[in-house]
Amino acid sequence: MEKRWKFNKKCEKGIIKSVEKRAMTVKATMGMLHKQLNPDDNRSVIPLGHGDPSPFKCFHPPVAAVNAIVDALRSTRFNGYRYPTDFPSAKKAVAEYISRDLPYRLSESDVCITVGCNQAILATISSLSSPPGSNILLPMPTYPTYDACSAVSGVEVRHYNLLPTKEWEVDLHSVEALADDNTVAIVIINPGNPCGSVYTHQHLENVAKMAEKLGLLVIADEVYEHMTFGDTPFVRMGTFALKAPVLTIGSISKRWLVPGWRVGWLVTTDPNGILQNSELMERIQAFLDLASNPTTFIQGALPEILEKTKDEFFSNANNILRQDADIIYEKLEKKIPCISCPHKPQGSMFVMVKLDVSLLDDIEDDTEFCLKIAKEEKVMILPGSTLGMKNWLRITFALEPLVLQEGLERIEGFCKRHSKKV
Ligand SMILES: *Cc1c(COP(=O)(O)O)cnc(C)c1O
């Protein structure tokens, strides 16, 4: 008789199943698209699906950051096991870096160092699972890591709307309608992934007022901080933390263009001191004590990375992204009938565009569009369905402008070929 191992039982119910179902993550979708690629097509793949500009020369990291890592390694000071408390200088540097944009000052005790922003998300969301029955408010379209972390942690998710016709602002009516006595937090991603939105001072203040009214913690995902290239400057959610407590999370992944370096932070931006010494922060700290820490030499290098990177590096990157945003908006909004772009991106490296499948001949929905364009044009695009929005597409424009142009030409050709003949 075949031996039956207990660990190998099928999970019909419970957490694993719900993760499988809900977290059709970006990675899984991209894997599915990669399988479509035609090996006989000699053209290069155009990666518009996930945001990682690091392969492009124009998006290489600042020399100061690379030197900081090399110096940290050469010093031989960072070769041993280290506890998170062993890096007060990294925490202090993050506190000072975030404080630059706030009307009050943070200290190192406000800061936890994490393995990228994603670990900050997991630490926070998993710590919100008690009291049992708690729910959190996430944006729609979403950043699916939040949904996946909620699913593994048993936290109920409710999606509030972002409004495409109002520059993807938070629909505060839907926030109010969704919240109940068990709603503990709201996630605000600004600058926005996937919408490329940048919220005004006024809008963020309105969000804070709503959070105050409903008694919610604000989780401010600012992983794209200062990556803005439109008219609206970046404002930190923590600016309004006198109204409602704010947990600010971020990393060097996007602004320094090094998503593989895996270092980020989780910061209590909360001058009222509601979070410090709270049960929530104790749970987050316990989680992080158990989890792996970022590599020691990256933590050792972090103060220099934050302090010595020149403004010129950031403005160069923003200038290229501005150019890219212009290119993509011109093409998608004005030249391709089945695609419309309700809002020109002002920040981050993404845009959400709407697909009108009624103008296409043999394409049923966004997923089929993405599968076929991967197969026929070697262009990778994320179907909006992965983020909860059917018949939308999420496109990253953080590419070398010439490569982006080439990708857009291929999209245009594909859409022409598949459009209904009149
Ligand atoms: C990329 C991204 C993250 C993850 O950042 P890492 O530092 O790579 O873990 C978190 N939130 C949003 C909105 C992102 O786009």
The ligand as an SDF file (V2000), in Angstrom:
LIG
                    3D

 15 15  0  0  0  0  0  0  0  0999 V2000
    7.6450   47.3470   -4.9710 C   0  0  0  0  0  0  0  0  0  0  0  0
    6.6460   47.6460   -3.9270 C   0  0  0  0  0  0  0  0  0  0  0  0
    6.8080   47.1840   -2.6140 C   0  0  0  0  0  0  0  0  0  0  0  0
    7.9290   46.2430   -2.2370 C   0  0  0  0  0  0  0  0  0  0  0  0
    9.1330   46.8600   -2.0550 O   0  0  0  0  0  0  0  0  0  0  0  0
   10.4340   46.0050   -1.7050 P   0  0  0  0  0  0  0  0  0  0  0  0
   11.3120   46.9780   -1.0040 O   0  0  0  0  0  0  0  0  0  0  0  0
   11.0120   45.5230   -2.9890 O   0  0  0  0  0  0  0  0  0  0  0  0
   10.0400   44.8800   -0.8180 O   0  0  0  0  0  0  0  0  0  0  0  0
    5.8850   47.5510   -1.6560 C   0  0  0  0  0  0  0  0  0  0  0  0
    4.8200   48.3210   -1.9720 N   0  0  0  0  0  0  0  0  0  0  0  0
    4.6080   48.7560   -3.2280 C   0  0  0  0  0  0  0  0  0  0  0  0
    3.4100   49.5990   -3.5140 C   0  0  0  0  0  0  0  0  0  0  0  0
    5.5080   48.4200   -4.2500 C   0  0  0  0  0  0  0  0  0  0  0  0
    5.2720   48.8060   -5.5040 O   0  0  0  0  0  0  0  0  0  0  0  0
  1  2  1  0
  2  3  1  0
  2 14  2  0
  3  4  1  0
  3 10  2  0
  4  5  1  0
  5  6  1  0
  6  7  2  0
  6  8  1  0
  6  9  1  0
 10 11  1  0
 11 12  2  0
 12 13  1  0
 12 14  1  0
 14 15  1  0
M  END
$$$$
